[in-house]
Amino acid sequence: MLKRISLYFLFMLGVWTIQAQEDRWQKNNADFSRGALRVNSSGSYLEYGDGTSFLYLGDTAWELISRLTDEETEYYMEDRREKGVTVIQTVILDELNGIDNITACGYRQLINGDINRPDSNYFARVDRVLACAASKGLYVALLPTWGDKVDKKWGMGPEIFNEENAFHYGQWLGARYVSVPNLIWIIGGDRSGEGNKSRIWNALANGIRSIDQGHLMTFHPHGEHSSSFWFHDEEWLSFNMIQTGHAQRNYAIYRKLLLPDLQKKPHKPCLDGESRYEGIPIGFKVENGRFNDYDIRTTLYQSMFSGACGYTYGCNNVWQMFDYKHTPMCNANKPWNESLNEPGAWDLIHFRRLWEKYDFREGSQQQNVICNSQMSDDNYPVAFGNHKYLLVYLPEGGKITLRISQMDKKQKTLSWMNPRTGENSFYKKVDLREFSAYAPSMGKGNDWVLIIE
């Protein structure tokens, strides 16, 4: 009898897991008819031209243009569309292929490595990538070049840009893509903006802006840095991007990067554009283990509940479009097409459904409601909301004590959302200003969202 019960439980657990994973996005991921993306009036979030809220929910596909064929690109983008992603981050002159090597579609990026002679066949491929994304309601956050072409550092290079050709390349890109509806520009590429290189980055950005004033633009910095360190006051920078990177494991990195950015003036939105990749070795050392879906969820919910305007997911095998004919970077261990269904990628849609229900533009971080005397950065709960609703993320579940005085209604309904499945369950009603709540489980991997209305 006990064996039957155990088998039944395992069977139902398998069914439940499949059903949870098959929660696919059915509606349009983005609606270009609502107008061009812009920063909202508070300077904290992104929205369409008609005032409708927009969530930048990205996926990292740096090597997509160079390493995938058109057919593979369509397959990849359909997968990300179904998972609720709204933005694909990729690069024209990428890091790993090299400007002199043949891409998957059979072309070099530049003729004789000359930035003034872009290969028309390769840029027709870029055009098709943008069109494929548009057909699926996806924006493309596009880097004109990876950082090694400006500042070689640890990359392949070569350094091919100076202020003059960077400006002209930017002008050429601006003219080519000024009318594309689903484009966001990203300057940089895992590099700093300090020193004499800042003039080249500014030239590239201003070259685009001299033609294209309509698309949003940001800068992708190197690990544990923010675009605000160098470019916050530049007119071309629409919103800040931080890279929390692949070593930090707790909330301290957001206290260092995100929270200060949100206080800067003029106010500009900010998002984590490169957080812990799922499957990448922690601190780039295999002996430390690899980041998993729990690490994805903590960065997603902690940053968004702290006031970020969006979030970018990444998978170590997918960003580099790894397969066995390529040299694995950062200990990649499985082909990209077999890595699309990692658990962390499935978890994105559950946050998007939560975001669709509550207008985050009307909320803000509400840490003052949390009464827990000890809040370690390793297990840091984050509260977000306003006088109508509160959302509290508990990284390890357990007990939370809250003191709430600003909500409209005295009686409040509490429910728990499971960020691993998206399921909601009623918890209780309270009419006290101060009360405690106990998550259904606790410990690493047992994160929960308490919803208070």
N, C-alpha and C positions, 0 to 999 in steps of 0.2 A: 504493500500500500504506500509506504514511504517513498519507494522508488518511483511509483506512478506519479505521485505528487511532485517529486523532483523533476521528472521528465516533463510533466505538464508545465511546471514553472519555467523551465528552460525554453520550452517551445513558445510560451506566451511572451517571454522576454525577447526571443528572437523576432517574433511577429511585431512586438511593440517597437523594437529597434528599427526594423525595416520601415514600419509606418512613419516613425519619426524622421528617418532619413529621406523618405519620399515626399516630404513636405516641400513642394516645388512652387516657385513664384509663377503665378498665372497671369497677373496683370502686366501692363507696360512697365518696364523698369524705369524708364524716364520718358517724359512727354515733351518733345522739342517744340510742340505747338504752343506751349505756355510762355515762350519767349526765352531770350538768352539768360543764362545764369548770371546772377549778380550777388553782391553782399547786401544783406538786409539792413534796415535803418538803424539797428542797434550796433552794427559792426561786429556781430558775434556769430552769425550764421549765414548760410547760403540759401538762395531762393530763386525761383524762376522770375521772369520779367513781369508776370501777372500777379506776383506776390505769393504764389504757392511755395510752400517749404520744399527744400531739396536736401536729401541726405547723400553726402559723398561717402559711399560704401565701396571701397576700392579692392581690387585684386592686383597682385604684383606679377607682371609678365614682361620683365625687362627684355628678354631675348626673343620675344614673339615674332617680331618683324623679320629678323634675320634667320631664325632657326626653324620656323614652321612654314609649311606650304599653305596655299589658300584653303585647301580642304581641311587641313589640321586646324587652321585658324577658326574656321566656321564651327568645327567640333568643340574647340575650347570655349569659344564665346557663347555657344548655346548652353554649355554646362554652367558657365558663370551666370548667365541670364537666369537659369532655373534656380540658382541658389540665392537670387535676390540682389546680386552685385549691381551697382549702378555705374562704376567707373573702372576702366582697365588702364593701368599704368605701364607704359612701354617706352621704347627709345628708338630713335631713327638711326643714329650712329652709335651702335651698341658697344658694350665692353668686351664681350668674349669672342665675337666673330672676327673683328679686325677689318679695317677699311680695305685691305688688299685681298681678302678672302672671298670666295664665292658663297653667296647665301643659299638657303634651301630652295629658293625659287630660281636660282641659276644666274644671279647678277652680282656684280660688285656695287658697293654703295657710291663710290666716287670713281671718276675716270682718272687713272694714274695717281690716286690718292690726293687729288687736288680739290679742296673744298669749293673752289670756284667752278668746278665742273661736275655737279651731281649727275649720277647716271639716271637717265630718264626712265629706264625699265625698273630700276629699284624704287624710284619715287612713285611710279605707277602702282607698285606693290604697296607702298605706304597708303596711297589713295584707296586701294581696295580694302585694306585693314580698317580704315576709317568708315568706309561705306558698309562693310560687314557689321561693324559695331552699331552703326546707326540703324541698320535694318532690325536689330534686336533691342533697340532702346537703350544702348550703352554709350556713355561718354568715353572718350579716350583722353587720358592725361598724358600728354606727349612731351618727351624730352627731345629737343633738337639734337643733342649729343650727350654721351656719357662724359663724366668729368675728366677722364684720363686724356681726352683730346684737347683739354685746356690746361690741366694740371696733372701730369702723369702719375706722380706718387707711386702707388703700388700697381697701377694698371698697365695695360699693354701699350697704350698710346698709339701712334706718336702724337706729340703736341702739334696741332696743325692750325690753331687759332691765334690770331692777334686781334687788337681792337678793330682794325679796319675790316678784315674779312669776316669777323664775327658779326659786325653790324650789317654787312651786305648779305650774309647768309640769313640773318634774321629777317631782313627786308624781303628776301626771296621767299622764305617760308610764310611770312605774313601775307604776301600777295597770293600765294598758292592756296592758302587755307582760310582766308579771311571769311569766306561764306559757308564753311563747313559748320553744321549746326551742333555737332556733338564733340567739340574740342575744348580741352583745358590745356594751357601751356605750363610746362614745368622746366625752369631753367636749372642748371646745376647737374648733379648726378653723383651723389656720394662724395662731395668735396666741400671744402670751406670756401667762404667768399672773402677771405682776408688777403691782405697784401696787394701786389700788383695784379693778381688774377681777378680782383674785384672789378677792374676796369673792363676786362674782357667779358665777364658775365653781364655787366651793365650794358655793354655795347650790344651783346646778343639780344638781351631783353628789349632794349630801346629800338633795335632794328625791327623786331617784330611789331612793337607798339607804334612805330612810325607809320605802319600800314593798317594794323589790326588793333583797334581800340576796344573791340567787343568781347573778346574771350577772356575769361579769368586767367590769372597767371600767378605762379608761386615759384619757390626755389627748394630743391631737394638737397639737404645738407648731409654731411657725413655723420657717423654715429654719435649719439648723445649731444647733438647740437641742434640749433634751430635757425631757420632762415632769418629770424629777427635779429640774430647776432650781428648781421651785416647789412640787411636790406629792408628793415622794417619801415623806414621812412621813404623808401623809393616809391614813386608814384606807380610804377609798373607792377608792384607786388600787391595783389588783391587780397591774399590771405597767407598766413604763415604755415609752414610745414616743419614739424620736428621729426627727427629720427631717434627714437628711444633705443633702437639697436638690438643686438643679439647677445647681450651679457647681463643686463640688469633684470632682476626678478621681482622687484617690489615697487611700491607706490612712490618711493623717493625720486625716481626719475621724472615723474610728472610734477612733483613739487619743484624740481630743478628747471624743467623746460616749459611745460604746458601752463601751469598757474601764473608764472611771471608774464608769459606772452599775452594771456587774457587780460592782464592789467595795464598793458602798454597803451599809450595814446599816440596817434589816433588808434581807436579800437579796430582790430582786424581779426577775423576768424582764424582759428588754428586747428590743425588736425595732426594726428600721428601717422605720417606717410610711410614709415618703415619701422614696424615693431618686430617683436620676436617671430621669426618665421617658424611655422610648424615644421618640425623635423630637422631643424638646423641644430648642430651641437651647441650646447650652452657655453657661451664664451668662446666658440669655435673649437672647443676641445671635446672629442668624443667621450673621453673618460668622465666628463661631467654629466653625461646623458644628453637627451635631445628635448627641445621644447615641444609640448603637446597641446592638445585642444584646450586644456584647462588654462595654460598660459595665454592662449589666444583670447579666451573669454575674459580673463582678468584685465588684459590690456584694453579690450574693446569696451567693457562696461565701466571700468575705472576712468578711462579717458572721456568717454561720452557723458558720464554722470558728473564729470568735473567741468563740463562746459565746452568740450571740443565740438567742432562743426561736422566732423566725419572721422572715418577710420579706414586704414588700408590693411587688409589681410595679406599674408604672404606664406607660401609653402616653399621650402628649400629646393625641392625637386622641380617645382613648376616655374619659379621665377627665371631659372636658367634653361627651361625647356630641355631638361636632361634626358638623354637616352644613351645607350651603350656605345654609340659611335663618338660621343663627346667625352672629354676629360671631366670627371666630376669635380665640381667646385664645392667647397665647404662640406665635404664628405657626403655629397648627394648619393643616394643608395637605391633609388627606384625610378623608372621612367616617368616622365611628366604625366602621360596619359593614364598611368596606373595610380597616380597620386592626386587626381582631381577630387576624389571622394574621401579625403582625410576628414576625421570628425570635426576639426575646427572650421573647415569650410562649410560644413552643413549647419554649424551653429550660427552663422551670420544671419540667416533668414529669420531666426527667432528674435534677434534684436531688431531687425527691420520691421517686423510686425508690431513690436512694442513701440517703435518710433512712429509708425503710421497711426497709432492710436492716440498718442500724446504729442502735442505741438511743442517740441523742445525749444522753439524760439521764445516761448512764454515762460520758460523755466530757467533755473540757475542752480548752481551747487548750493546745498542746504546743510552743510556740516554741523551747523549750530543745533540741529534737532537731535544729534546723536549724543547720548549721555554716557556711553561706555567709558570708564575711567582710563582704560588702557587700550590704545589703538596702535598696534605695531604696524610698521610699514609692510611687513610680510603678510599681514592679514588685515588690510585697511578697508573698512566699509566706507562707501561713498553714497551720499544722499543727494537727490536731485528733484526739483519740482517747483511748485508755487502754492498759492492758496487753494487750488483745486485738487491737486494730486501730489503725491510724493512717491518716488521710486528709490529704494535703498538696496544697494548691491552688497551682499555679504560674501566675500571670497571663499570663506570656509564654513559657511552656514553658522549653526550655533545660535547663541542668544544675542539679541540686540535690545537695548533700552533707549526709548525715544521720548522726547518732550516736545510736543507739537502745540503751538498756540496760534499759528497764522492761518489755519485752514478755515474755509467758510462754514462748514457744518461741524457741529459739536460731535455728532456720532459719525464714526469713521469705519469704513469697511476695509478689512485687511485680507489680502490674498497672497499666495506664493506663486511666483513664476519660476519654472525650472528652465534655466537657460540652455540646458543640454537637449531639451525636447520641445520647448515652447509651451508646454502645458501649464495651465493656470488652475489653482485649486483654492476654494474659499477657506479662509482660516478662522476669522472671528470678527465681531463688531466690538468697538470700544467707544466709550464716551468720556474717557479720561484724557487729560492733557499729557500725563506721563504714564507710560506702560511698557511692558516688555513683550517681545515676540520671540518665539523659538522656531527656527527653521526645521524642516522635516528631517534633515541630516546635518552632519558636521564633519569637518576634516578636509584635507587637501582633495580637490576635485569635486567637492560637495558645495559648490557655489549656488546661491539663490538670490532672487530678486523679490523683495517685499514691496507689494503695491498697496498704497493707501489712498482711498478716495472718500 
